[in-house]
Amino acid sequence: MATGFVLITTAPGSEHDVRNSLDSVEHVASRWMLFGEYDLIAKVQADDEFTLTRVIVEEIRSISGITNTKTLIGAEL
């Protein structure tokens, strides 16, 4: 299983709308509001890295209100 954490910056006032939109993305396992440099973090899980990156690039980054993302992909060592 592939796991990634997406740190999300939103336009001012868009935090709740973005959080609610993340609920409709199939591979988002959980999401939390943050205080600090980023507004939200989403845990994304998929069967493989191809699906994981597709979801992040095509489904998450295209959500209205998101201005920037930073993705951390977990590695099994």
N, C-alpha and C positions, 0 to 999 in steps of 0.2 A: 504494500500500500504506500502511496506517495502522500506526503503531508507538507503543506505550506502555510505560512502565516503571512497575511497581507496587512501591512500597516497602511492606513487610509487617512488622507487629509481631505476635508470637504470644504465646500464654499460655506461662508458664515451662514448659520441658520439651517443648513441642510443635513445636519447630523442624524436627526430622527428619520427623515425620509430615506436617507442612504441605508441606515440600519434596517428599516422595514423592507427595503428592496433586497437586501442581502438574504432575507428570509425566503425569498422565492428562488434563490439560486440553489440548485439541487445538491451540489457538492460542498456547500458551506455547512460545516458541522456545528459551528458556534461562532458567535460574534459578541464583542464587548465594546462599550463606549470607553474612551480613555480621556485622561487629562494630561496635557503636555503638548509635545511637538506633533503628535498624531491625534486624530479624533476618534478613530475606530480601529479595531483589529479583528480580522476574520481568520478562523482556522478552516482550511480547505483540505478535504481528503478525497482522494480518487484512487482507482485501481492501479494507475500508472502515471508516470510523469507527463506523458503527452496529454492525457485528459486533464491533469492538474493545470498545466500551463495554458491549455485551451480555455478552460473555465476562467482562469485569472485574466487572460488577455481579452477574450471575447465577451464574457458575461459580467465580470466584476468591474473591470476598468471602464466599461462603457456606461455604467450606471450614472444617470444624471445627478450632478451635485458633487461628484468626486473630482478633485482637482489634481491629486497626486497619489501615487501608491509606491510602496517599497515592499518587495516580496522576499521572504526568507524561506528557503526550501530545506526541509529536514533531510538528513542523510542517515542511513543505517550503516554503522561501521562495525 
